[in-house]
Amino acid sequence: MFSLRRLAIPFGLALLTCGSSGSAQLPSSNPFAAPSPLLYQAPDFTRIRIADFQPAIEEGMRQQLAEVAAVIRQSAAPTFENTILPLERAGQLLSRVQRVFGTLTSSNTNDSLQAIQRALAPKLAAHRDAISLNDSLFQRIKSLYDRRATLGLDSLQRLVVERYYRDFVRAGALLGPAEKDRLRALNREHAMLTNEFGRRLMAATRAGGVVVDEASQLEGLSAGEIAAAAGAASSRGLTNKWLLPLQNTTQQPAQSSLKNRALRQRLFVASTQRAAHGDSNDTRQIILRIAQLRPERAKVLGYPSFAAYNLEEQMAKTPDNVFKLLTQLATPATAKARGEAAAMQALVDKQGGGFKLEPWDWQYYAEQVRVAQYALDEEQIKPYFELDRVLRDGVFYAAQQLYGLTFKERTDIPVYHPDVRVFEVFDADSSLGLFYADYFKRDNKNGGAWSSGFVSRSALL
């Protein structure tokens, strides 16, 4: 389905499904000029070069605006066939290149990709607004929406019309000229700042970490973890040192094993303050500005808060529902946390620690309490959660039992990084698509867990 969301760069893993049309404006040497000939139009990463992205994205924007303009220029009254279906077909080049570009900028980025991302962020924001704030286009959609009960639409077509109308309204289509101008400015600044925030956070994470001078300070870590720390230090040109690099999460895995309390504190502080050093990677002012822009944008769009705007399309629907749930959870969650803290403090006292439990102690003593009270040692559990075993005996097994799906690894499909694995997905009758799995942390990869598609699928086409 065409959606204002489809104009946003997607991220992550991929399940590939369908096709799109070619481009007459890009040279044939550009791999995005036509759909990939590979299975399920999988991106051919053996052909894709960094220099291919910007011209393809810019041409994709030009084509999509031309396709939208053709819808608007029609003299015939709006129908589902002459308005919605052309919009469903519009923007295929832009979608094709953005999906690959978004995956690389989030999962395997570099300075060149980030420079393109920085240059294109305001252009893409303006492009989204050129469509979503176009009153002539919106009037055609509104006409269909107002007459949806009398047009003889089936249930899916009616749902699509309602979704189009709702997306355009949420994007500002009902605003007056002055409000639209203000919204364009807010969208542009927000796009630039969120892009810069991501770049700085990744750079701060990559540059951060704790350098250790003596191996004895690493007591509690396994031999493999100590060797990895030595390798990390060596990669930064540090001799006879050990480096605990920062993971994407606030809590660092080593904190559950390190016996050296001072080192645990150093690691905790390095993690929580990774982008707060007053250098080129400091994100504090950006965060403050984004926190100002979001409620202002929500207010322009007619919402009392950014939370109200953001939750409207989610399961919770309203901030009140969120607060009700949090209120219900607060008392038992707080009681549980206090009980756990008391058990950990008791263990500290029993061991003669002589200190009050602090945040950097939590992971370490939580593990000690588990071992003492439940004979539950995470090191003994880890072999059961080896990645291949989790995939084969967990995820893939569950998919087969629940949905009849099977997975066959494909080593002939090009990937964007050696860590990435590709699986062809089958049901009882035929092949369905491709699943790309990219599970390991990298210095040039965003943190978190997410999924997205390399090839989009319309419910109508």
URTABEL-V995258 format. One record per residue. N is the residue number from 1. D_LAST is the distance of its C-alpha to the last C-alpha in Angstrom with 1 decimal. Layout:
n = [N	N]
d_last = [D_LAST	D_LAST]
This chain:
n = [1	2	3	4	5	6	7	8	9	10	11	12	13	14	15	16	17	18	19	20	21	22	23	24	25	26	27	28	29	30	31	32	33	34	35	36	37	38	39	40	41	42	43	44	45	46	47	48	49	50	51	52	53	54	55	56	57	58	59	60	61	62	63	64	65	66	67	68	69	70	71	72	73	74	75	76	77	78	79	80	81	82	83	84	85	86	87	88	89	90	91	92	93	94	95	96	97	98	99	100	101	102	103	104	105	106	107	108	109	110	111	112	113	114	115	116	117	118	119	120	121	122	123	124	125	126	127	128	129	130	131	132	133	134	135	136	137	138	139	140	141	142	143	144	145	146	147	148	149	150	151	152	153	154	155	156	157	158	159	160	161	162	163	164	165	166	167	168	169	170	171	172	173	174	175	176	177	178	179	180	181	182	183	184	185	186	187	188	189	190	191	192	193	194	195	196	197	198	199	200	201	202	203	204	205	206	207	208	209	210	211	212	213	214	215	216	217	218	219	220	221	222	223	224	225	226	227	228	229	230	231	232	233	234	235	236	237	238	239	240	241	242	243	244	245	246	247	248	249	250	251	252	253	254	255	256	257	258	259	260	261	262	263	264	265	266	267	268	269	270	271	272	273	274	275	276	277	278	279	280	281	282	283	284	285	286	287	288	289	290	291	292	293	294	295	296	297	298	299	300	301	302	303	304	305	306	307	308	309	310	311	312	313	314	315	316	317	318	319	320	321	322	323	324	325	326	327	328	329	330	331	332	333	334	335	336	337	338	339	340	341	342	343	344	345	346	347	348	349	350	351	352	353	354	355	356	357	358	359	360	361	362	363	364	365	366	367	368	369	370	371	372	373	374	375	376	377	378	379	380	381	382	383	384	385	386	387	388	389	390	391	392	393	394	395	396	397	398	399	400	401	402	403	404	405	406	407	408	409	410	411	412	413	414	415	416	417	418	419	420	421	422	423	424	425	426	427	428	429	430	431	432	433	434	435	436	437	438	439	440	441	442	443	444	445	446	447	448	449	450	451	452	453	454	455	456	457	458	459	460	461]
d_last = [8.5	10.8	14.2	17.7	18.1	15.6	18.3	20.9	21.9	21.0	23.6	24.6	23.6	20.3	18.0	15.7	12.4	9.8	9.9	10.3	12.5	16.3	19.0	21.7	24.0	24.6	27.0	25.7	28.0	25.8	23.6	20.8	20.7	18.2	16.1	18.7	19.6	20.7	19.3	15.9	16.4	19.2	21.1	24.1	26.8	29.5	28.3	27.3	30.3	31.0	31.5	27.8	26.4	27.8	27.1	23.5	23.0	24.9	23.1	19.8	21.2	22.4	19.1	17.3	20.2	20.1	16.4	17.3	20.6	18.9	17.2	20.7	22.7	21.3	24.2	22.2	22.0	18.9	16.3	12.9	11.6	13.9	13.8	11.0	8.0	10.3	11.1	7.7	8.0	11.7	13.8	12.4	16.0	17.5	15.3	16.1	19.8	20.2	19.1	21.7	24.2	24.0	24.7	27.7	29.2	29.2	30.1	32.0	33.0	36.0	37.8	35.8	32.4	33.9	35.2	31.8	30.4	33.4	33.0	29.3	29.4	30.7	28.5	25.3	26.7	27.4	23.9	22.4	25.0	24.5	21.0	21.8	25.2	24.3	25.7	24.3	20.7	21.7	23.4	20.3	18.5	21.8	22.1	19.0	20.2	23.6	22.5	19.8	22.2	22.8	19.5	18.7	15.6	14.7	15.4	12.0	11.5	15.1	14.8	12.2	14.7	17.5	16.2	15.8	19.3	20.8	19.7	21.1	24.2	24.8	24.5	27.2	25.7	28.6	31.3	33.9	34.4	37.0	35.1	32.0	34.3	35.7	32.4	31.4	34.6	34.2	30.7	32.0	35.0	33.2	30.7	33.7	35.8	33.3	32.7	36.5	37.1	34.9	36.7	40.1	39.6	38.5	41.5	43.8	42.8	43.2	46.6	47.8	49.6	53.2	55.7	58.2	61.6	63.0	61.3	63.4	61.3	58.3	60.0	57.6	54.9	54.4	55.6	52.0	51.2	54.4	53.6	50.2	51.9	54.3	51.5	49.7	53.0	53.6	50.2	51.4	54.7	56.7	59.6	61.0	58.7	55.9	52.7	50.6	47.4	45.3	42.3	39.3	40.5	43.4	45.3	46.3	46.6	50.1	51.4	51.5	53.9	56.0	59.5	60.5	60.0	60.5	57.8	55.4	56.1	55.5	52.2	51.1	52.2	50.5	47.2	47.3	48.7	46.7	45.4	48.5	51.1	51.2	49.9	46.9	44.7	45.9	43.0	45.1	44.9	41.2	40.7	43.0	41.2	37.7	39.4	40.5	37.2	35.0	37.1	37.6	33.9	33.4	36.3	34.8	31.6	33.9	34.1	37.5	36.7	34.1	34.1	33.2	30.3	29.0	29.5	27.8	24.4	26.0	27.6	31.1	30.0	33.5	36.3	38.6	36.7	36.9	40.6	41.3	39.9	41.7	44.9	44.7	44.3	46.9	50.1	49.3	47.7	50.7	53.1	51.4	51.5	55.1	56.0	54.5	56.2	59.5	59.2	58.6	61.4	63.7	62.9	63.6	66.9	67.8	67.3	69.5	66.7	68.4	65.3	62.8	59.3	57.0	53.2	53.7	55.6	53.0	51.0	54.2	56.1	53.2	53.2	57.0	56.9	54.3	56.6	59.7	58.5	55.9	56.7	53.1	52.9	49.5	50.7	51.2	47.7	45.8	46.0	43.9	41.1	40.9	37.3	36.7	38.3	36.1	32.9	34.1	36.1	34.3	30.6	29.6	32.0	30.7	27.0	28.3	30.4	27.9	24.6	25.7	24.4	26.5	26.7	28.0	29.2	28.1	30.7	29.2	26.2	27.3	27.9	29.0	32.2	34.4	34.0	30.3	29.5	26.4	25.6	23.2	21.9	22.1	22.0	24.1	21.9	20.4	19.6	17.0	17.3	20.0	22.2	24.4	27.6	29.8	32.5	35.6	37.1	37.6	39.4	36.4	33.9	33.2	34.5	32.7	30.0	26.3	22.9	19.8	17.0	17.3	13.6	11.1	8.1	5.5	6.1	3.8	0.0]
